[in-house]
Amino acid sequence: MSTKRPAMNGCLQATRRISEAQEHDLPLWQRLTLRLHLAICTDCRNFQKNSEALRRIMQHYAEHDDAGFLADSPETPQDGRPE
């Protein structure tokens, strides 16, 4: 007897919508159905939280060079190394 939960079609749709919502605005009916699903599904709420955190981390990484300076900042040394 397995203790794993079966894959939920609602969760699959919810995770897709969470990902899509990071790129563009969802239609009203999709936002409402997603909110309803998130209200009852802990796993999808965790997925949303982790997706948002990953997106923030990736944005931060994209804005900074390897030395930790802001990309295209006048304070960034020309050779990329701290002075």
KOLBA-435050 format. One record per residue: residue number from 1; residue in three letters; y, x, z of N, C-alpha, C in turn. Coordinates in pm, whole numbers, m for minus. Layout:
<pt><k>NUM</k><r>ALA</r><n_py>Y</n_py><n_px>X</n_px><n_pz>Z</n_pz><ca_py>Y</ca_py><ca_px>X</ca_px><ca_pz>Z</ca_pz><c_py>Y</c_py><c_px>X</c_px><c_pz>Z</c_pz></pt>
...
//
This chain:
<pt><k>1</k><r>MET</r><n_py>m118</n_py><n_px>83</n_px><n_pz>0</n_pz><ca_py>0</ca_py><ca_px>0</ca_px><ca_pz>0</ca_pz><c_py>125</c_py><c_px>89</c_px><c_pz>0</c_pz></pt>
<pt><k>2</k><r>SER</r><n_py>214</n_py><n_px>64</n_px><n_pz>m93</n_pz><ca_py>333</ca_py><ca_px>146</ca_px><ca_pz>m109</ca_pz><c_py>449</c_py><c_px>88</c_px><c_pz>m28</c_pz></pt>
<pt><k>3</k><r>THR</r><n_py>530</n_py><n_px>177</n_px><n_pz>28</n_pz><ca_py>648</ca_py><ca_px>133</ca_px><ca_pz>103</ca_pz><c_py>774</c_py><c_px>142</c_px><c_pz>18</c_pz></pt>
<pt><k>4</k><r>LYS</r><n_py>761</n_py><n_px>188</n_px><n_pz>m108</n_pz><ca_py>878</ca_py><ca_px>199</ca_px><ca_pz>m195</ca_pz><c_py>923</c_py><c_px>61</c_px><c_pz>m242</c_pz></pt>
<pt><k>5</k><r>ARG</r><n_py>1055</n_py><n_px>47</n_px><n_pz>m252</n_pz><ca_py>1109</ca_py><ca_px>m77</ca_px><ca_pz>m307</ca_pz><c_py>1093</c_py><c_px>m76</c_px><c_pz>m458</c_pz></pt>
<pt><k>6</k><r>PRO</r><n_py>1060</n_py><n_px>m189</n_px><n_pz>m518</n_pz><ca_py>1054</ca_py><ca_px>m194</ca_px><ca_pz>m664</ca_pz><c_py>1194</c_py><c_px>m179</c_px><c_pz>m722</c_pz></pt>
<pt><k>7</k><r>ALA</r><n_py>1202</n_py><n_px>m124</n_px><n_pz>m842</n_pz><ca_py>1332</ca_py><ca_px>m109</ca_px><ca_pz>m907</ca_pz><c_py>1394</c_py><c_px>m247</c_px><c_pz>m927</c_pz></pt>
<pt><k>8</k><r>MET</r><n_py>1521</n_py><n_px>m257</n_px><n_pz>m891</n_pz><ca_py>1590</ca_py><ca_px>m385</ca_px><ca_pz>m901</ca_pz><c_py>1679</c_py><c_px>m385</c_px><c_pz>m1024</c_pz></pt>
<pt><k>9</k><r>ASN</r><n_py>1662</n_py><n_px>m486</n_px><n_pz>m1109</n_pz><ca_py>1746</ca_py><ca_px>m498</ca_px><ca_pz>m1227</ca_pz><c_py>1893</c_py><c_px>m509</c_px><c_pz>m1187</c_pz></pt>
<pt><k>10</k><r>GLY</r><n_py>1920</n_py><n_px>m578</n_px><n_pz>m1078</n_pz><ca_py>2058</ca_py><ca_px>m591</ca_px><ca_pz>m1029</ca_pz><c_py>2117</c_py><c_px>m457</c_px><c_pz>m990</c_pz></pt>
<pt><k>11</k><r>CYS</r><n_py>2036</n_py><n_px>m371</n_px><n_pz>m930</n_pz><ca_py>2084</ca_py><ca_px>m238</ca_px><ca_pz>m892</ca_pz><c_py>2110</c_py><c_px>m152</c_px><c_pz>m1016</c_pz></pt>
<pt><k>12</k><r>LEU</r><n_py>2026</n_py><n_px>m164</n_px><n_pz>m1115</n_pz><ca_py>2047</ca_py><ca_px>m89</ca_px><ca_pz>m1239</ca_pz><c_py>2179</c_py><c_px>m130</c_px><c_pz>m1303</c_pz></pt>
<pt><k>13</k><r>GLN</r><n_py>2204</n_py><n_px>m259</n_px><n_pz>m1311</n_pz><ca_py>2332</ca_py><ca_px>m307</ca_px><ca_pz>m1366</ca_pz><c_py>2449</c_py><c_px>m263</c_px><c_pz>m1279</c_pz></pt>
<pt><k>14</k><r>ALA</r><n_py>2432</n_py><n_px>m268</n_px><n_pz>m1149</n_pz><ca_py>2541</ca_py><ca_px>m231</ca_px><ca_pz>m1058</ca_pz><c_py>2576</c_py><c_px>m83</c_px><c_pz>m1073</c_pz></pt>
<pt><k>15</k><r>THR</r><n_py>2476</n_py><n_px>3</n_px><n_pz>m1078</n_pz><ca_py>2505</ca_py><ca_px>147</ca_px><ca_pz>m1091</ca_pz><c_py>2569</c_py><c_px>178</c_px><c_pz>m1225</c_pz></pt>
<pt><k>16</k><r>ARG</r><n_py>2529</n_py><n_px>107</n_px><n_pz>m1328</n_pz><ca_py>2595</ca_py><ca_px>126</ca_px><ca_pz>m1459</ca_pz><c_py>2741</c_py><c_px>84</c_px><c_pz>m1452</c_pz></pt>
<pt><k>17</k><r>ARG</r><n_py>2766</n_py><n_px>m29</n_px><n_pz>m1387</n_pz><ca_py>2904</ca_py><ca_px>m78</ca_px><ca_pz>m1376</ca_pz><c_py>2989</c_py><c_px>13</c_px><c_pz>m1288</c_pz></pt>
<pt><k>18</k><r>ILE</r><n_py>2930</n_py><n_px>67</n_px><n_pz>m1184</n_pz><ca_py>3003</ca_py><ca_px>162</ca_px><ca_pz>m1099</ca_pz><c_py>3047</c_py><c_px>281</c_px><c_pz>m1183</c_pz></pt>
<pt><k>19</k><r>SER</r><n_py>2956</n_py><n_px>333</n_px><n_pz>m1263</n_pz><ca_py>2988</ca_py><ca_px>447</ca_px><ca_pz>m1350</ca_pz><c_py>3092</c_py><c_px>410</c_px><c_pz>m1454</c_pz></pt>
<pt><k>20</k><r>GLU</r><n_py>3078</n_py><n_px>295</n_px><n_pz>m1516</n_pz><ca_py>3174</ca_py><ca_px>249</ca_px><ca_pz>m1617</ca_pz><c_py>3312</c_py><c_px>229</c_px><c_pz>m1557</c_pz></pt>
<pt><k>21</k><r>ALA</r><n_py>3317</n_py><n_px>180</n_px><n_pz>m1435</n_pz><ca_py>3444</ca_py><ca_px>152</ca_px><ca_pz>m1369</ca_pz><c_py>3524</c_py><c_px>279</c_px><c_pz>m1343</c_pz></pt>
<pt><k>22</k><r>GLN</r><n_py>3456</n_py><n_px>392</n_px><n_pz>m1337</n_pz><ca_py>3527</ca_py><ca_px>518</ca_px><ca_pz>m1318</ca_pz><c_py>3600</c_py><c_px>561</c_px><c_pz>m1446</c_pz></pt>
<pt><k>23</k><r>GLU</r><n_py>3555</n_py><n_px>510</n_px><n_pz>m1559</n_pz><ca_py>3613</ca_py><ca_px>548</ca_px><ca_pz>m1687</ca_pz><c_py>3717</c_py><c_px>447</c_px><c_pz>m1738</c_pz></pt>
<pt><k>24</k><r>HIS</r><n_py>3697</n_py><n_px>319</n_px><n_pz>m1709</n_pz><ca_py>3789</ca_py><ca_px>216</ca_px><ca_pz>m1758</ca_pz><c_py>3777</c_py><c_px>91</c_px><c_pz>m1671</c_pz></pt>
<pt><k>25</k><r>ASP</r><n_py>3874</n_py><n_px>3</n_px><n_pz>m1687</n_pz><ca_py>3873</ca_py><ca_px>m123</ca_px><ca_pz>m1610</ca_pz><c_py>3763</c_py><c_px>m215</c_px><c_pz>m1662</c_pz></pt>
<pt><k>26</k><r>LEU</r><n_py>3693</n_py><n_px>m277</n_px><n_pz>m1569</n_pz><ca_py>3589</ca_py><ca_px>m373</ca_px><ca_pz>m1605</ca_pz><c_py>3650</c_py><c_px>m511</c_px><c_pz>m1620</c_pz></pt>
<pt><k>27</k><r>PRO</r><n_py>3588</n_py><n_px>m596</n_px><n_pz>m1702</n_pz><ca_py>3632</ca_py><ca_px>m736</ca_px><ca_pz>m1707</ca_pz><c_py>3618</c_py><c_px>m802</c_px><c_pz>m1569</c_pz></pt>
<pt><k>28</k><r>LEU</r><n_py>3696</n_py><n_px>m903</n_px><n_pz>m1546</n_pz><ca_py>3699</ca_py><ca_px>m970</ca_px><ca_pz>m1416</ca_pz><c_py>3560</c_py><c_px>m1014</c_px><c_pz>m1370</c_pz></pt>
<pt><k>29</k><r>TRP</r><n_py>3482</n_py><n_px>m1076</n_px><n_pz>m1456</n_pz><ca_py>3349</ca_py><ca_px>m1126</ca_px><ca_pz>m1415</ca_pz><c_py>3257</c_py><c_px>m1011</c_px><c_pz>m1375</c_pz></pt>
<pt><k>30</k><r>GLN</r><n_py>3270</n_py><n_px>m894</n_px><n_pz>m1439</n_pz><ca_py>3188</ca_py><ca_px>m780</ca_px><ca_pz>m1400</ca_pz><c_py>3232</c_py><c_px>m724</c_px><c_pz>m1265</c_pz></pt>
<pt><k>31</k><r>ARG</r><n_py>3363</n_py><n_px>m719</n_px><n_pz>m1243</n_pz><ca_py>3413</ca_py><ca_px>m672</ca_px><ca_pz>m1114</ca_pz><c_py>3365</c_py><c_px>m763</c_px><c_pz>m1002</c_pz></pt>
<pt><k>32</k><r>LEU</r><n_py>3370</n_py><n_px>m894</n_px><n_pz>m1025</n_pz><ca_py>3328</ca_py><ca_px>m990</ca_px><ca_pz>m922</ca_pz><c_py>3179</c_py><c_px>m980</c_px><c_pz>m894</c_pz></pt>
<pt><k>33</k><r>THR</r><n_py>3097</n_py><n_px>m972</n_px><n_pz>m997</n_pz><ca_py>2952</ca_py><ca_px>m963</ca_px><ca_pz>m974</ca_pz><c_py>2917</c_py><c_px>m830</c_px><c_pz>m908</c_pz></pt>
<pt><k>34</k><r>LEU</r><n_py>2990</n_py><n_px>m724</n_px><n_pz>m941</n_pz><ca_py>2965</ca_py><ca_px>m595</ca_px><ca_pz>m877</ca_pz><c_py>3002</c_py><c_px>m601</c_px><c_pz>m729</c_pz></pt>
<pt><k>35</k><r>ARG</r><n_py>3115</n_py><n_px>m661</n_px><n_pz>m698</n_pz><ca_py>3156</ca_py><ca_px>m674</ca_px><ca_pz>m557</ca_pz><c_py>3054</c_py><c_px>m754</c_px><c_pz>m477</c_pz></pt>
<pt><k>36</k><r>LEU</r><n_py>3004</n_py><n_px>m860</n_px><n_pz>m536</n_pz><ca_py>2903</ca_py><ca_px>m941</ca_px><ca_pz>m470</ca_pz><c_py>2777</c_py><c_px>m859</c_px><c_pz>m444</c_pz></pt>
<pt><k>37</k><r>HIS</r><n_py>2733</n_py><n_px>m784</n_px><n_pz>m544</n_pz><ca_py>2614</ca_py><ca_px>m702</ca_px><ca_pz>m528</ca_pz><c_py>2636</c_py><c_px>m595</c_px><c_pz>m420</c_pz></pt>
<pt><k>38</k><r>LEU</r><n_py>2753</n_py><n_px>m531</n_px><n_pz>m424</n_pz><ca_py>2782</ca_py><ca_px>m426</ca_px><ca_pz>m326</ca_pz><c_py>2788</c_py><c_px>m482</c_px><c_pz>m184</c_pz></pt>
<pt><k>39</k><r>ALA</r><n_py>2825</n_py><n_px>m608</n_px><n_pz>m171</n_pz><ca_py>2832</ca_py><ca_px>m669</ca_px><ca_pz>m39</ca_pz><c_py>2694</c_py><c_px>m681</c_px><c_pz>26</c_pz></pt>
<pt><k>40</k><r>ILE</r><n_py>2590</n_py><n_px>m687</n_px><n_pz>m56</n_pz><ca_py>2455</ca_py><ca_px>m705</ca_px><ca_pz>0</ca_pz><c_py>2364</c_py><c_px>m585</c_px><c_pz>m18</c_pz></pt>
<pt><k>41</k><r>CYS</r><n_py>2406</n_py><n_px>m484</n_px><n_pz>m95</n_pz><ca_py>2316</ca_py><ca_px>m373</ca_px><ca_pz>m126</ca_pz><c_py>2369</c_py><c_px>m240</c_px><c_pz>m73</c_pz></pt>
<pt><k>42</k><r>THR</r><n_py>2307</n_py><n_px>m192</n_px><n_pz>30</n_pz><ca_py>2347</ca_py><ca_px>m65</ca_px><ca_pz>92</ca_pz><c_py>2326</c_py><c_px>52</c_px><c_pz>m4</c_pz></pt>
<pt><k>43</k><r>ASP</r><n_py>2215</n_py><n_px>51</n_px><n_pz>m77</n_pz><ca_py>2186</ca_py><ca_px>162</ca_px><ca_pz>m168</ca_pz><c_py>2294</c_py><c_px>177</c_px><c_pz>m274</c_pz></pt>
<pt><k>44</k><r>CYS</r><n_py>2339</n_py><n_px>67</n_px><n_pz>m331</n_pz><ca_py>2443</ca_py><ca_px>74</ca_px><ca_pz>m434</ca_pz><c_py>2578</c_py><c_px>111</c_px><c_pz>m375</c_pz></pt>
<pt><k>45</k><r>ARG</r><n_py>2606</n_py><n_px>68</n_px><n_pz>m251</n_pz><ca_py>2730</ca_py><ca_px>112</ca_px><ca_pz>m185</ca_pz><c_py>2727</c_py><c_px>263</c_px><c_pz>m166</c_pz></pt>
<pt><k>46</k><r>ASN</r><n_py>2613</n_py><n_px>317</n_px><n_pz>m127</n_pz><ca_py>2599</ca_py><ca_px>462</ca_px><ca_pz>m113</ca_pz><c_py>2616</c_py><c_px>532</c_px><c_pz>m247</c_pz></pt>
<pt><k>47</k><r>PHE</r><n_py>2559</n_py><n_px>475</n_px><n_pz>m353</n_pz><ca_py>2574</ca_py><ca_px>531</ca_px><ca_pz>m487</ca_pz><c_py>2721</c_py><c_px>535</c_px><c_pz>m526</c_pz></pt>
<pt><k>48</k><r>GLN</r><n_py>2794</n_py><n_px>427</n_px><n_pz>m499</n_pz><ca_py>2936</ca_py><ca_px>421</ca_px><ca_pz>m533</ca_pz><c_py>3014</c_py><c_px>527</c_px><c_pz>m455</c_pz></pt>
<pt><k>49</k><r>LYS</r><n_py>2987</n_py><n_px>539</n_px><n_pz>m327</n_pz><ca_py>3055</ca_py><ca_px>638</ca_px><ca_pz>m243</ca_pz><c_py>3028</c_py><c_px>779</c_px><c_pz>m293</c_pz></pt>
<pt><k>50</k><r>ASN</r><n_py>2903</n_py><n_px>809</n_px><n_pz>m324</n_pz><ca_py>2868</ca_py><ca_px>942</ca_px><ca_pz>m373</ca_pz><c_py>2926</c_py><c_px>969</c_px><c_pz>m511</c_pz></pt>
<pt><k>51</k><r>SER</r><n_py>2929</n_py><n_px>869</n_px><n_pz>m596</n_pz><ca_py>2987</ca_py><ca_px>885</ca_px><ca_pz>m730</ca_pz><c_py>3136</c_py><c_px>916</c_px><c_pz>m722</c_pz></pt>
<pt><k>52</k><r>GLU</r><n_py>3206</n_py><n_px>846</n_px><n_pz>m634</n_pz><ca_py>3349</ca_py><ca_px>870</ca_px><ca_pz>m617</ca_pz><c_py>3374</c_py><c_px>1010</c_px><c_pz>m561</c_pz></pt>
<pt><k>53</k><r>ALA</r><n_py>3291</n_py><n_px>1053</n_px><n_pz>m467</n_pz><ca_py>3307</ca_py><ca_px>1188</ca_px><ca_pz>m411</ca_pz><c_py>3281</c_py><c_px>1294</c_px><c_pz>m518</c_pz></pt>
<pt><k>54</k><r>LEU</r><n_py>3177</n_py><n_px>1275</n_px><n_pz>m597</n_pz><ca_py>3145</ca_py><ca_px>1371</ca_px><ca_pz>m703</ca_pz><c_py>3258</c_py><c_px>1377</c_px><c_pz>m805</c_pz></pt>
<pt><k>55</k><r>ARG</r><n_py>3314</n_py><n_px>1263</n_px><n_pz>m839</n_pz><ca_py>3425</ca_py><ca_px>1260</ca_px><ca_pz>m935</ca_pz><c_py>3545</c_py><c_px>1338</c_px><c_pz>m880</c_pz></pt>
<pt><k>56</k><r>ARG</r><n_py>3578</n_py><n_px>1318</n_px><n_pz>m752</n_pz><ca_py>3690</ca_py><ca_px>1393</ca_px><ca_pz>m691</ca_pz><c_py>3663</c_py><c_px>1543</c_px><c_pz>m693</c_pz></pt>
<pt><k>57</k><r>ILE</r><n_py>3541</n_py><n_px>1582</n_px><n_pz>m662</n_pz><ca_py>3505</ca_py><ca_px>1724</ca_px><ca_pz>m661</ca_pz><c_py>3519</c_py><c_px>1783</c_px><c_pz>m801</c_pz></pt>
<pt><k>58</k><r>MET</r><n_py>3471</n_py><n_px>1711</n_px><n_pz>m901</n_pz><ca_py>3478</ca_py><ca_px>1760</ca_px><ca_pz>m1038</ca_pz><c_py>3623</c_py><c_px>1766</c_px><c_pz>m1087</c_pz></pt>
<pt><k>59</k><r>GLN</r><n_py>3706</n_py><n_px>1672</n_px><n_pz>m1048</n_pz><ca_py>3848</ca_py><ca_px>1677</ca_px><ca_pz>m1085</ca_pz><c_py>3914</c_py><c_px>1798</c_px><c_pz>m1022</c_pz></pt>
<pt><k>60</k><r>HIS</r><n_py>3883</n_py><n_px>1824</n_px><n_pz>m895</n_pz><ca_py>3939</ca_py><ca_px>1940</ca_px><ca_pz>m827</ca_pz><c_py>3895</c_py><c_px>2068</c_px><c_pz>m897</c_pz></pt>
<pt><k>61</k><r>TYR</r><n_py>3768</n_py><n_px>2076</n_px><n_pz>m931</n_pz><ca_py>3714</ca_py><ca_px>2194</ca_px><ca_pz>m998</ca_pz><c_py>3782</c_py><c_px>2214</c_px><c_pz>m1133</c_pz></pt>
<pt><k>62</k><r>ALA</r><n_py>3805</n_py><n_px>2106</n_px><n_pz>m1207</n_pz><ca_py>3867</ca_py><ca_px>2116</ca_px><ca_pz>m1339</ca_pz><c_py>4013</c_py><c_px>2159</c_px><c_pz>m1330</c_pz></pt>
<pt><k>63</k><r>GLU</r><n_py>4078</n_py><n_px>2130</n_px><n_pz>m1220</n_pz><ca_py>4220</ca_py><ca_px>2163</ca_px><ca_pz>m1203</ca_pz><c_py>4242</c_py><c_px>2305</c_px><c_pz>m1151</c_pz></pt>
<pt><k>64</k><r>HIS</r><n_py>4139</n_py><n_px>2373</n_px><n_pz>m1106</n_pz><ca_py>4152</ca_py><ca_px>2506</ca_px><ca_pz>m1048</ca_pz><c_py>4069</c_py><c_px>2607</c_px><c_pz>m1124</c_pz></pt>
<pt><k>65</k><r>ASP</r><n_py>4119</n_py><n_px>2731</n_px><n_pz>m1129</n_pz><ca_py>4041</ca_py><ca_px>2835</ca_px><ca_pz>m1193</ca_pz><c_py>3942</c_py><c_px>2895</c_px><c_pz>m1093</c_pz></pt>
<pt><k>66</k><r>ASP</r><n_py>3867</n_py><n_px>2996</n_px><n_pz>m1134</n_pz><ca_py>3763</ca_py><ca_px>3054</ca_px><ca_pz>m1050</ca_pz><c_py>3818</c_py><c_px>3118</c_px><c_pz>m922</c_pz></pt>
<pt><k>67</k><r>ALA</r><n_py>3945</n_py><n_px>3162</n_px><n_pz>m924</n_pz><ca_py>4004</ca_py><ca_px>3225</ca_px><ca_pz>m807</ca_pz><c_py>4066</c_py><c_px>3122</c_px><c_pz>m712</c_pz></pt>
<pt><k>68</k><r>GLY</r><n_py>4060</n_py><n_px>2994</n_px><n_pz>m747</n_pz><ca_py>4112</ca_py><ca_px>2891</ca_px><ca_pz>m660</ca_pz><c_py>4256</c_py><c_px>2853</c_px><c_pz>m687</c_pz></pt>
<pt><k>69</k><r>PHE</r><n_py>4315</n_py><n_px>2908</n_px><n_pz>m794</n_pz><ca_py>4452</ca_py><ca_px>2875</ca_px><ca_pz>m828</ca_pz><c_py>4455</c_py><c_px>2752</c_px><c_pz>m918</c_pz></pt>
<pt><k>70</k><r>LEU</r><n_py>4565</n_py><n_px>2678</n_px><n_pz>m910</n_pz><ca_py>4582</ca_py><ca_px>2565</ca_px><ca_pz>m1000</ca_pz><c_py>4591</c_py><c_px>2616</c_px><c_pz>m1143</c_pz></pt>
<pt><k>71</k><r>ALA</r><n_py>4519</n_py><n_px>2552</n_px><n_pz>m1233</n_pz><ca_py>4526</ca_py><ca_px>2590</ca_px><ca_pz>m1373</ca_pz><c_py>4667</c_py><c_px>2565</c_px><c_pz>m1424</c_pz></pt>
<pt><k>72</k><r>ASP</r><n_py>4717</n_py><n_px>2653</n_px><n_pz>m1509</n_pz><ca_py>4850</ca_py><ca_px>2641</ca_px><ca_pz>m1570</ca_pz><c_py>4962</c_py><c_px>2645</c_px><c_pz>m1468</c_pz></pt>
<pt><k>73</k><r>SER</r><n_py>4939</n_py><n_px>2707</n_px><n_pz>m1352</n_pz><ca_py>5043</ca_py><ca_px>2719</ca_px><ca_pz>m1252</ca_pz><c_py>5117</c_py><c_px>2850</c_px><c_pz>m1272</c_pz></pt>
<pt><k>74</k><r>PRO</r><n_py>5250</n_py><n_px>2852</n_px><n_pz>m1257</n_pz><ca_py>5323</ca_py><ca_px>2978</ca_px><ca_pz>m1273</ca_pz><c_py>5288</c_py><c_px>3080</c_px><c_pz>m1164</c_pz></pt>
<pt><k>75</k><r>GLU</r><n_py>5226</n_py><n_px>3035</n_px><n_pz>m1055</n_pz><ca_py>5189</ca_py><ca_px>3125</ca_px><ca_pz>m947</ca_pz><c_py>5054</c_py><c_px>3192</c_px><c_pz>m971</c_pz></pt>
<pt><k>76</k><r>THR</r><n_py>4981</n_py><n_px>3150</n_px><n_pz>m1075</n_pz><ca_py>4852</ca_py><ca_px>3209</ca_px><ca_pz>m1106</ca_pz><c_py>4874</c_py><c_px>3346</c_px><c_pz>m1168</c_pz></pt>
<pt><k>77</k><r>PRO</r><n_py>4815</n_py><n_px>3452</n_px><n_pz>m1112</n_pz><ca_py>4829</ca_py><ca_px>3585</ca_px><ca_pz>m1172</ca_pz><c_py>4776</c_py><c_px>3586</c_px><c_pz>m1315</c_pz></pt>
<pt><k>78</k><r>GLN</r><n_py>4838</n_py><n_px>3665</n_px><n_pz>m1401</n_pz><ca_py>4799</ca_py><ca_px>3668</ca_px><ca_pz>m1542</ca_pz><c_py>4658</c_py><c_px>3715</c_px><c_pz>m1565</c_pz></pt>
<pt><k>79</k><r>ASP</r><n_py>4608</n_py><n_px>3808</n_px><n_pz>m1481</n_pz><ca_py>4472</ca_py><ca_px>3856</ca_px><ca_pz>m1501</ca_pz><c_py>4371</c_py><c_px>3770</c_px><c_pz>m1428</c_pz></pt>
<pt><k>80</k><r>GLY</r><n_py>4417</n_py><n_px>3664</n_px><n_pz>m1361</n_pz><ca_py>4327</ca_py><ca_px>3572</ca_px><ca_pz>m1293</ca_pz><c_py>4284</c_py><c_px>3617</c_px><c_pz>m1155</c_pz></pt>
<pt><k>81</k><r>ARG</r><n_py>4332</n_py><n_px>3734</n_px><n_pz>m1111</n_pz><ca_py>4296</ca_py><ca_px>3784</ca_px><ca_pz>m978</ca_pz><c_py>4415</c_py><c_px>3773</c_px><c_pz>m884</c_pz></pt>
<pt><k>82</k><r>PRO</r><n_py>4386</n_py><n_px>3749</n_px><n_pz>m757</n_pz><ca_py>4498</ca_py><ca_px>3746</ca_px><ca_pz>m661</ca_pz><c_py>4565</c_py><c_px>3882</c_px><c_pz>m653</c_pz></pt>
<pt><k>83</k><r>GLU</r><n_py>4695</n_py><n_px>3881</n_px><n_pz>m630</n_pz><ca_py>4771</ca_py><ca_px>4007</ca_px><ca_pz>m620</ca_pz><c_py>4750</c_py><c_px>4076</c_px><c_pz>m488</c_pz></pt>
//
